[in-house]
Amino acid sequence: MYRPPKGVPPPQLEGRRTGRPRGSKNFAKSWRAVLWAFEHRFEDTAVIPSGEAALWWYFAHYFPDELEQFLEEHGKL
């Protein structure tokens, strides 16, 4: 069985796209934390799902207008 060197596609995949381009990133997890924090910004007894969400919740709780503006600028609201 032919195994090409690392970083070289096998001949049958030559010229075909086989997934996400190298170096591209998925920020869905981070946006999920931001949106959770924005939705629960006025709840003092909310169960915070992660450390990242806790940081965004603190920001959303004390600066709701700024976070709303940030989310609108990035097309998340």
C-alpha positions as a Markdown table, in Angstrom:
| # | Residue | x | y | z |
|---|---|---|---|---|
| 1 | Met | 0.0 | 0.0 | 0.0 |
| 2 | Tyr | 1.4 | 3.4 | -1.0 |
| 3 | Arg | 1.6 | 5.9 | 1.8 |
| 4 | Pro | 2.6 | 9.4 | 0.6 |
| 5 | Pro | 4.8 | 11.6 | 2.8 |
| 6 | Lys | 3.1 | 13.8 | 5.4 |
| 7 | Gly | 1.4 | 16.8 | 3.9 |
| 8 | Val | 1.2 | 15.3 | 0.4 |
| 9 | Pro | -2.2 | 14.2 | -0.7 |
| 10 | Pro | -2.6 | 10.7 | -2.2 |
| 11 | Pro | -2.9 | 10.6 | -6.0 |
| 12 | Gln | -6.6 | 9.8 | -6.0 |
| 13 | Leu | -7.3 | 13.0 | -4.1 |
| 14 | Glu | -5.2 | 15.2 | -6.3 |
| 15 | Gly | -7.1 | 18.4 | -7.1 |
| 16 | Arg | -10.1 | 17.6 | -4.8 |
| 17 | Arg | -11.0 | 19.4 | -1.7 |
| 18 | Thr | -11.1 | 17.0 | 1.2 |
| 19 | Gly | -12.3 | 19.2 | 4.1 |
| 20 | Arg | -11.6 | 22.4 | 5.8 |
| 21 | Pro | -8.6 | 24.3 | 4.6 |
| 22 | Arg | -5.5 | 24.1 | 6.7 |
| 23 | Gly | -5.4 | 26.9 | 9.3 |
| 24 | Ser | -9.1 | 27.6 | 9.3 |
| 25 | Lys | -10.8 | 27.7 | 12.7 |
| 26 | Asn | -14.3 | 27.1 | 14.1 |
| 27 | Phe | -15.4 | 29.6 | 16.8 |
| 28 | Ala | -18.8 | 28.2 | 17.4 |
| 29 | Lys | -17.9 | 27.1 | 21.0 |
| 30 | Ser | -16.7 | 30.6 | 21.9 |
| 31 | Trp | -19.8 | 32.3 | 20.4 |
| 32 | Arg | -22.0 | 29.9 | 22.3 |
| 33 | Ala | -20.5 | 31.1 | 25.6 |
| 34 | Val | -20.9 | 34.7 | 24.6 |
| 35 | Leu | -24.6 | 34.3 | 23.6 |
| 36 | Trp | -25.3 | 32.3 | 26.8 |
| 37 | Ala | -23.9 | 35.1 | 28.9 |
| 38 | Phe | -25.9 | 37.7 | 27.0 |
| 39 | Glu | -29.1 | 35.8 | 27.5 |
| 40 | His | -28.5 | 35.2 | 31.2 |
| 41 | Arg | -26.9 | 38.6 | 32.0 |
| 42 | Phe | -29.5 | 39.7 | 34.6 |
| 43 | Glu | -29.8 | 36.3 | 36.4 |
| 44 | Asp | -27.7 | 36.3 | 39.6 |
| 45 | Thr | -28.3 | 32.6 | 40.3 |
| 46 | Ala | -27.6 | 31.2 | 36.8 |
| 47 | Val | -25.6 | 28.0 | 36.6 |
| 48 | Ile | -22.6 | 29.0 | 34.6 |
| 49 | Pro | -21.5 | 26.2 | 32.1 |
| 50 | Ser | -17.8 | 27.1 | 31.7 |
| 51 | Gly | -15.1 | 29.4 | 32.8 |
| 52 | Glu | -15.3 | 31.3 | 29.4 |
| 53 | Ala | -19.0 | 31.8 | 29.9 |
| 54 | Ala | -18.3 | 33.1 | 33.5 |
| 55 | Leu | -16.0 | 35.7 | 32.1 |
| 56 | Trp | -18.5 | 36.8 | 29.4 |
| 57 | Trp | -21.4 | 36.7 | 32.0 |
| 58 | Tyr | -19.5 | 39.1 | 34.2 |
| 59 | Phe | -18.9 | 41.4 | 31.3 |
| 60 | Ala | -22.6 | 41.1 | 30.2 |
| 61 | His | -23.9 | 41.7 | 33.7 |
| 62 | Tyr | -22.0 | 44.9 | 34.2 |
| 63 | Phe | -21.7 | 46.2 | 30.6 |
| 64 | Pro | -24.9 | 45.0 | 28.9 |
| 65 | Asp | -25.1 | 47.9 | 26.3 |
| 66 | Glu | -21.5 | 47.4 | 25.2 |
| 67 | Leu | -21.9 | 43.6 | 24.8 |
| 68 | Glu | -25.1 | 44.1 | 22.8 |
| 69 | Gln | -23.4 | 46.6 | 20.5 |
| 70 | Phe | -20.5 | 44.1 | 20.1 |
| 71 | Leu | -22.9 | 41.3 | 19.2 |
| 72 | Glu | -24.8 | 43.5 | 16.7 |
| 73 | Glu | -21.6 | 44.5 | 15.0 |
| 74 | His | -20.6 | 40.9 | 14.5 |
| 75 | Gly | -24.0 | 39.8 | 13.3 |
| 76 | Lys | -24.9 | 37.5 | 16.2 |
| 77 | Leu | -28.1 | 39.3 | 17.3 |
